[in-house]
């Protein structure tokens, strides 16, 4: 799992999760080049059922913590 994706999935506080999500989006933009960095990110997140579950749980938590 790439470092920003791992950091997002492992974040344990709302602040850390928000910061890690911003870093994850930035990484996907920079990695995109002429293609879809976000598509590559999703491919990475869905590479295994465990990664998919961890990414989904972190994203769900981030959204639940948002006002």
Buried (B, 14 or more C-beta within 10 A) or exposed (E): BBEBBBBBBEBEEEEEBBBBBEBBBEBBEEBBEEEEBBEBBBEBBEEEEEBEEBBEEBBEBBEEEEE
